[in-house]
Amino acid sequence: MSPLAKQALGASLRFLLFLAILLLVLSGDIAYWQLWVFLAVLAVSTTAITVYLLRHDPALLQRRMAAGPKAEKDKAQRVIMGFAAALFFAFALLPGIDHRFGWSHVPPALVIIGDLAVAAGMLVVFLVFRENTFAAATVAVHPDQKVISSGPYAIVRHPMYSGALVFVLGMSLALGSWWALLLFPAITAVLAWRLVEEEKLLSVNLHGYQAYRERRRYRLVPFVW
């Protein structure tokens, strides 16, 4: 196994273990079946994407390994990612607490729909990676970067963020928590803030991006915004 494979697969495993331990401790219920199904869907999705990138685009996988507030070069993006990290942590906490105290009663059918939404969100992310080798985890312009307008980029200008929103929406249902949905507007607002700041940089530094913005009207949600 290559060093990159060990690093990437190890990071995925640590993230899954973190979520599992966090939610099991908070919920106090080893039989929290919604959590186990969600983790299975997430594990299959992340492993499949990682294996694909290892085989077809290791450079992108390497770029994706640098993530988080500290990895951002732009000050505004560091602040934004700080908010995003705090919100996601709170979002991950709520379902476990919700389950412990029995605040929500999400029907099993909706839980499964939530898992399907999680898988759909990950599929959108995969399609972005397959289309755009410069889809790094940080906001920057690579010297060889080109404007991508095909695949999911033919629908919205920031399809990876669209996939992330589908994932977050699905995660709350998959984990059986209505209360977690309360954070969805805040998460959406932070993603919108990030992409607006990102577009300022791309318009100035990426040749052809301004023309792409003019051709592709919607940023995040088709026919909405």
C-alpha positions as CSV (number, residue, x, y, z in Angstrom):
1,M,0.0,0.0,0.0
2,S,1.4,3.4,-1.0
3,P,2.0,6.2,1.6
4,L,-0.8,8.2,0.0
5,A,-3.3,5.3,0.3
6,K,-2.3,4.7,4.0
7,Q,-2.8,8.4,4.7
8,A,-6.1,8.8,2.9
9,L,-7.7,5.5,4.1
10,G,-6.3,6.2,7.6
11,A,-7.9,9.6,7.7
12,S,-11.3,8.2,6.6
13,L,-11.1,5.5,9.2
14,R,-10.2,8.0,12.0
15,F,-13.2,10.2,10.9
16,L,-15.6,7.2,11.0
17,L,-14.3,6.1,14.4
18,F,-14.6,9.7,15.7
19,L,-18.3,9.9,14.6
20,A,-19.0,6.4,15.9
21,I,-17.5,7.0,19.4
22,L,-19.0,10.5,19.7
23,L,-22.5,9.4,18.8
24,L,-22.4,6.2,20.8
25,V,-21.2,8.0,23.9
26,L,-23.8,10.8,23.5
27,S,-26.7,8.4,22.7
28,G,-25.7,5.8,25.3
29,D,-27.2,3.2,23.0
30,I,-25.1,0.5,21.3
31,A,-28.4,-0.5,19.5
32,Y,-28.6,2.9,17.8
33,W,-29.3,1.2,14.5
34,Q,-29.7,4.4,12.6
35,L,-26.1,5.3,13.4
36,W,-24.8,1.9,12.2
37,V,-26.6,2.1,8.9
38,F,-25.4,5.7,8.3
39,L,-21.8,4.7,9.1
40,A,-22.0,1.8,6.7
41,V,-23.3,4.1,3.9
42,L,-20.6,6.6,4.7
43,A,-17.8,4.0,4.9
44,V,-18.7,2.5,1.5
45,S,-19.0,5.9,-0.1
46,T,-15.8,7.4,1.2
47,T,-13.8,4.2,0.5
48,A,-15.1,3.9,-3.0
49,I,-14.2,7.5,-3.8
50,T,-10.8,7.2,-2.2
51,V,-10.0,4.0,-4.1
52,Y,-11.1,5.7,-7.4
53,L,-8.9,8.7,-6.8
54,L,-5.9,6.5,-5.9
55,R,-6.3,4.7,-9.2
56,H,-7.3,7.6,-11.5
57,D,-6.3,10.9,-9.9
58,P,-3.8,10.6,-7.0
59,A,-2.9,14.3,-7.4
60,L,-6.4,15.4,-6.6
61,L,-6.5,13.0,-3.6
62,Q,-3.2,14.6,-2.4
63,R,-4.8,18.1,-2.7
64,R,-7.8,16.9,-0.8
65,M,-5.7,15.8,2.1
66,A,-4.9,19.5,3.0
67,A,-8.2,20.7,4.5
68,G,-9.5,22.8,7.4
69,P,-9.1,26.4,8.5
70,K,-5.3,26.2,8.9
71,A,-4.9,25.0,5.3
72,E,-6.6,28.0,3.8
73,K,-4.4,30.7,2.4
74,D,-7.1,33.4,2.3
75,K,-7.9,35.0,5.7
76,A,-11.6,35.2,4.9
77,Q,-11.7,31.5,4.0
78,R,-9.9,30.6,7.3
79,V,-12.6,32.4,9.2
80,I,-15.4,30.8,7.1
81,M,-13.9,27.3,7.6
82,G,-13.6,27.9,11.3
83,F,-17.4,28.6,11.4
84,A,-18.0,25.6,9.2
85,A,-16.0,23.2,11.4
86,A,-17.8,24.5,14.6
87,L,-21.2,24.1,12.9
88,F,-20.5,20.6,11.6
89,F,-19.3,19.5,15.1
90,A,-22.5,20.8,16.6
91,F,-24.5,19.2,13.9
92,A,-22.8,15.9,14.7
93,L,-23.5,16.3,18.4
94,L,-27.2,16.9,18.2
95,P,-28.4,13.5,16.9
96,G,-26.7,11.6,19.7
97,I,-28.2,13.9,22.4
98,D,-31.6,13.7,20.6
99,H,-31.5,9.9,20.6
100,R,-30.6,9.7,24.3
101,F,-33.6,11.9,25.3
102,G,-36.0,10.7,22.7
103,W,-36.8,14.1,21.3
104,S,-37.4,13.0,17.7
105,H,-39.4,10.2,16.2
106,V,-38.3,9.9,12.6
107,P,-40.1,7.0,10.9
108,P,-37.8,4.2,9.6
109,A,-38.8,4.9,6.0
110,L,-37.6,8.5,6.4
111,V,-34.4,7.3,8.0
112,I,-33.7,5.1,4.9
113,I,-34.6,8.1,2.6
114,G,-32.0,10.0,4.6
115,D,-29.4,7.3,4.0
116,L,-30.2,7.5,0.3
117,A,-29.7,11.2,0.4
118,V,-26.3,10.8,2.1
119,A,-25.4,8.4,-0.7
120,A,-26.7,10.8,-3.4
121,G,-24.7,13.7,-1.9
122,M,-21.6,11.6,-2.0
123,L,-22.3,10.6,-5.6
124,V,-22.5,14.3,-6.5
125,V,-19.1,14.8,-4.8
126,F,-17.7,11.8,-6.8
127,L,-19.0,13.3,-10.1
128,V,-17.3,16.6,-9.2
129,F,-14.0,14.8,-8.5
130,R,-14.3,12.9,-11.8
131,E,-14.9,16.0,-13.8
132,N,-12.6,18.5,-12.0
133,T,-9.1,17.4,-11.0
134,F,-8.6,20.8,-9.3
135,A,-11.4,20.4,-6.8
136,A,-9.1,20.8,-3.8
137,A,-10.3,21.2,-0.2
138,T,-8.9,24.7,-0.1
139,V,-9.8,27.8,-2.1
140,A,-6.9,28.5,-4.5
141,V,-6.0,28.7,-8.2
142,H,-3.6,26.1,-9.5
143,P,-1.2,27.4,-12.3
144,D,-2.6,24.8,-14.7
145,Q,-6.2,25.1,-13.6
146,K,-8.9,25.6,-16.3
147,V,-12.6,26.4,-16.0
148,I,-14.8,23.3,-15.9
149,S,-18.2,23.7,-17.4
150,S,-19.2,20.1,-18.1
151,G,-20.8,17.4,-16.0
152,P,-22.3,18.7,-12.8
153,Y,-20.8,22.1,-13.5
154,A,-23.2,22.4,-16.4
155,I,-26.0,22.6,-13.8
156,V,-24.6,24.8,-11.1
157,R,-21.4,26.6,-10.6
158,H,-20.6,24.9,-7.2
159,P,-21.9,21.4,-7.5
160,M,-19.7,20.0,-4.7
161,Y,-21.3,22.4,-2.2
162,S,-24.7,21.3,-3.6
163,G,-23.8,17.7,-2.9
164,A,-22.6,18.7,0.6
165,L,-26.0,20.2,1.4
166,V,-27.8,17.0,0.2
167,F,-25.4,15.0,2.4
168,V,-26.1,17.2,5.5
169,L,-29.9,17.1,5.0
170,G,-29.7,13.4,4.6
171,M,-27.5,12.9,7.6
172,S,-30.0,14.5,10.0
173,L,-32.8,12.1,8.8
174,A,-30.5,9.1,8.6
175,L,-29.5,9.6,12.3
176,G,-33.2,10.0,13.2
177,S,-33.0,13.6,14.4
178,W,-35.4,16.4,13.5
179,W,-33.5,18.8,15.8
180,A,-30.4,18.5,13.8
181,L,-32.3,20.1,10.9
182,L,-32.3,23.4,12.9
183,L,-28.7,23.9,12.0
184,F,-29.3,23.3,8.3
185,P,-30.0,27.0,7.5
186,A,-26.8,28.1,9.3
187,I,-24.7,25.5,7.4
188,T,-26.3,26.6,4.1
189,A,-25.4,30.2,4.9
190,V,-21.8,29.4,5.7
191,L,-21.5,27.4,2.4
192,A,-23.0,30.3,0.5
193,W,-20.6,32.7,2.2
194,R,-17.7,30.5,1.2
195,L,-18.7,30.2,-2.4
196,V,-19.3,34.0,-2.8
197,E,-15.8,34.7,-1.5
198,E,-14.4,31.9,-3.7
199,E,-16.0,33.4,-6.8
200,K,-14.3,36.7,-6.1
201,L,-10.9,35.0,-6.2
202,L,-11.8,32.8,-9.2
203,S,-13.1,35.8,-11.2
204,V,-9.9,37.7,-10.8
205,N,-7.4,34.8,-11.0
206,L,-8.9,32.1,-13.2
207,H,-9.0,32.9,-16.9
208,G,-12.5,32.4,-18.4
209,Y,-14.3,32.1,-15.0
210,Q,-16.2,35.4,-15.4
211,A,-17.5,34.3,-18.7
212,Y,-18.6,31.0,-17.2
213,R,-20.4,32.9,-14.4
214,E,-22.4,34.8,-17.0
215,R,-23.3,31.6,-18.9
216,R,-24.2,29.5,-15.8
217,R,-26.7,31.5,-13.8
218,Y,-27.2,29.3,-10.7
219,R,-24.5,28.9,-8.0
220,L,-25.9,26.3,-5.6
221,V,-29.5,25.3,-6.2
222,P,-30.9,25.0,-9.8
223,F,-33.7,27.6,-10.5
224,V,-33.2,29.1,-7.0
225,W,-29.8,30.6,-6.5
